[in-house]
Each structure stands twice: as C-alpha cells, then as structure tokens.
Amino acid sequence: MKQIINECFDTERALYGSDGLHIKNCRFTGPADGESALKESKNILAEKCYFNLRYPFWHVTGAKVDRCRLTGKARAGFWYCRDLEIVSSRLCGIKALRECENVNVSNSYIKSNEFGWLCKDISLKDTSIEGEYFMLSSSNIHLENVELKGKYSFQYVNNGIIEDSMLNTKDAFWHARNLHVKNTVIKGEYLGWYSEGLTLENCTIIGTQPLCYCKDLRLINCKMYECDLAFEKSHVEAIITEPIISIKNPLSGYIKAPCVDEIILDDKNSTCKISVGANL
C-alpha cells in the first residue's frame, strides 16, 4: 500500500480513483471546500483521519475506516460502497451510510439522521447511534449491543437479528419483515405496526399501543410496561411474563399473561384466545 501521512487535502476529488492506499493522520478540510475525496477508490485504509468535507467515500470498494472522525460537514459520507469496515470512529454527518453492501461497524458513535438506508448485509456491534429513520428499507441486518435514540427506525427492514440492545425509538419496525429481536429493551410508541414475521424474545417493551396490524407476530417471555391497547388487528402468538394495561381486538392466535387490566373485544372478527392467570 502506498502511504500518505500527516497531509491535508481540500481540493475536489483529491484522491479520486486510488487503489491500495493507506492514509494516516490526514485531514480533509480547507478553503477550497472540495468534495468526493476518495470517490471510485478501492483497497483503502484510513487511519486516524479527519473528514470535514462532503461525500468522502462514494463508490468505494474494500475500505477500512479506523479511528476516524467525520464531522457534520462530511454529509453523506459513505454511499454506494462495498466491503466496508468502520471501527472506533465518529460519524456525525447526515445520511452517513446509504446503498452500501457488506458493511461492519463496531465500537463507534454515530449521530446521523437517515443513516443506513437501502443497505444490504450490514452489521453493527458495540455502537451508539442517534438519528431518525435509522436503517430504512435495509436487509440482512445484525445489531449486537447497540444503543439507539431516534424516531422511525427500522421501517421496511427485511430480515435480521437484533440482540442485547437498547432501542429508544418511536414508531419502530413499521412494515418490517422477518426480524428476530432478543434480550433487548424497546421503548417507544406504536411499536411494530404492519410488521410481518416479527419475533420478540426475552424483550422489555415500553410504550402505548404496541404491535397492531401485525402478521405472524410472536412474543416469547416478554415484559410489557405502559402498554395499552396492544395487539389490535394482529395475528399473534404471545407469552407475556408481566401484567398488561389493556389488549384490544387481536384478530387470531393466542395471548398468555399473568394479568390484563382491561380486555376490549368489540370486534366480531377477533378470535384470539386470551388466557390470564398466574400459572400459564
């Protein structure tokens, strides 16, 4: 690999089309305000670099970004990339990741609205995230030990596993398909509406009107707090380990819980079997 160390770049497409490049302690900032520094490059290692200009990694194949910082000015940092690894970095520009494939993010901090749209085969581990519309329409996702703050996450996501995480997010999992969420706290209103094939296992669910209009919904040994009007119009199989405030008109399947303060069944199409008691 050719090495570039301790240099500063601010021109348009400063390192365009590079192949086999190790960039270390470099800065991408300055008065020329040039964008797309590494566009169309491949086999890139960026280590301890500072990116303060737009679109630094577009159409890049085979890159590792290690202990780097992308500021708020480095918007849309990674688009159309393949085989991308981001380690111990800070991504603070809007739309930081989009239409990328085979991405691994670990030990990083992300503050980015509209992060992770239309990506395939993306993994995040030991990472903290702030931003709205996280992971819209992405597929084959894996999150482990992730802390998320932001509304409208995981909409239209297809296929994935989320485990050992903390999700503070309103309107999560709308229209999501084939997701398995394990050992995770999910806090937010209107969880999982219109989802299909959503499984929640050993999860804690907090917030009003969760899990309505769902198909093939499964809850395994979950806790539900502050959850009222749950499961409306849903096809559900659920085992709940803590009392629920209220359940309203689940369509089919079964729900087992130690206590339900109110069960509302005023829809003649609701055939779900609801069992309440201490020994279920």
N, C-alpha and C positions, 0 to 999 in steps of 0.2 A: 504493500500500500504506500502510495505517496503521502507524505506527512506535511500538514500545514499547521504551524504552531504560533500562537500569540500574534495573529494578524487580525485586521479589521477590514470589513467589506461593507460598502453601502451602495454599490452600483447595481444596475439592472442585470439579473441573471449572472451574478458574479462568478459562480462556479458551475454554470449550466453544462449538463451532459457529462459530468465527471464519472469516471469508472475506477473504483479502487482507491478511495480517498479517506485518510484519517485526519480529521480536523480536531484540533485540541486547543482549548483556551482561546478560542477565536470569538470575535464579536461581529455581529451583523447589524449594524446601525450606522447612522450618519446622515449628513445633509443631502446627499444625492437621493436618498429615500427610495432606492431601487428594490424591486420585489423579485420573487421567484429565484432565490439564490442558488438552490440546488435542483432546479426543475430538470426532469428527464435524466437524472443520475442513477447510478446503481453501485452496489457494494460500498456503502458509505458508513463510516464510524464517526459520529460526532460526540466528542467527549468534553464536558465542562465548557460548553459554548453558550453564548448569549445571543438570542434571536429577538430583534426588536423591529423587524420589517415584515411585510406581508408575504404570505404564501411560500414559506421557505422550502417545504418538501411537497412538491406536486409531481405526480407520475414517477415516483422513486421506487426502485425495486431493490430489496436487500439492504436494509439500513438498521443500524443500532444507534439509538439516541440515549446517551448515558450521562446523567447528572447535568442535564442542560436546562436552560430556562427560556421559555417562550413567553414574552410579555403580552399585555393586552393589545399592543400594536401588531403583534405577529398573528394576525387573524387568519383563520382557515389554514392552519399550519400544515396539516397532513391530508391531502386529497389524492385519490386515485393511486395509493401506494400498495405495494405487495411485499409480504415478508418483512414486517416491520416490528422492531422491539424497542420499547421505551422503558427505561429503567431509572428510578430515583430522580425523576425530572419534575418540573413545574410547567404546566400548560395553562396559560391564562388568557388566550385569545379566543374570541367567539368562533364557533364552528370548527373546533380544532381537529376533528377527525371525520372524514366523510368518504364514502365509497371506497374503502380500503379492504384488503383481504389478507388473512393470516397475520393478525396483529396480537402482540403480547405486551401488556402494560403491567408494571409491578413497582411497588414502593414509591408511588408518585402522588402528586397533588394536582388536581385538575379543577380549574374554575372556568367553565366554558358552557355557555348556552348552546344548544343544538349540537351537542357532542355525539359522535358515533353514529351518524345517520347512514343507513344503507350499507352497512359493513357486513362482511362475512367472516366467520371463524375468528372471533375476537375474544380474548381472554384478559380479564383484569383481576389482579391479586394485590392484597395489602395496599389498597389505594383509597384516597379520599376524593370525593367529587362534589362539586357544587354546580348546578346548572339545570335549566328547563329543557324539556323534550329530549332527555337523555336516551340514546340508542334507538331512535325512531326507525322502524322498518328494517332493523338488522336481523341477522340469522346466525344460528350456531354460536351462541354466546356462552361464556362461562365466567361467573363472578365468584370470587372467594375472598372473604374478609374485606369487603368493600363498604365504605360509609358514604351514603348518598344523601344530599339535600337538594331538593328541587322538584317542581311540579311536572306532571305529564310525562313521566318516564316509562320506558319500555312499551310504548304504543306500537302496535303492529309488529312486535318482535316475534320471530318464528324459530322455535327450537332452542333449548338451552337449559343450563343449570345455574342456580344462584344459591350459594351456601354460606353460612356463618357470617352474615352481613347485617347491616343496619340501614334500612331504607326509610327515609323521612320524605314522603313524596305523595302528593295528591294526584288522584286520577291515574294511578299506576296500572300497567298491564291492560289497558283498554285494547280490545281486539287482538290481544296476544294469543299465540297458539303454541301448544306443546312445550310448556315451561314447567320445570320442577324446581321449587323453591324449598330449601331445607334449613332448619336451625337459624332462622332469620327473623328479625323484628321488622314489621312493616307498619308504618304509621302514616295515615293519610285518609282523606275522604274518598268515597266512591271507588274502592279498590276493585280492579279486575272486571269491570263491566264489559260485556260482549266477548269475553275471552272464550277460548276453546282448548280443552286439554290442559288446563292449569291444575297443577298439583302442589299443595302446600303441606309440608310435613314438618312437625315439631316447630311450628312458627307461632309467633305472637302477632296478632292483628289488632290494630287500634284505629278506630275512626268510624264515622257514620256511614250507613248504607253500603256495606261492602258486598261484593260478589253477586251482582244482579245481572240477569240476562246472560248467564254463563251456560256453556255446553260442556259436558264431560268434565265437571269440576269435582276435585277430590281434596278433602281436608283430612289429614291423618294426625291425630293427637295435637291439635292446635288450641291455643288460647285466644279468646276474643274479648277485648275490652272496649267499652264505649261504642259498641257495635249495635246499632238499632236498625230495624227494617232490613235485615240481612236476607240474602238469597232470593230476592224477588225474581220470579220468572226463570229461575235457574234449574238446570238438571244437575243434581248434586248428590254426592256421597260424602258425608262428613261425620267425623268423630271429634267432638269438642270437649275439652277437659275442664273448662271453667264456665260459669253462668254467662248467658247472653241476655242482652236487654230485650230484643224483640226479633222475631222472624216473620217475614211477610210473604205468603203465597209462593213458596218454592214449587216448581212445576212437577218434578219427579225425583225418584231416588229415595234417600233416607238421610236423616239428621239425628244424631245422638248427642245429648248434652245433659249435664247434671241438673241444670236449671235454666228455664227460659221465663223471663218476667212476663212476656206477652207473645202470644202466637196469633197472628192475624191470618185467617183463612176465609176470605170473602170472594175468592175467585173459584168458580166451579171446576176449572181446569187444573187446579192444584191437587195432585195426587201423592205428593211426597209424604213418606211416613216419618213422623217426628216422634222420637222417644225421649222422655225426660225422666231422669232418676239418678240416684247416687251410684247404683251398681249396673252399669251398662256394659 
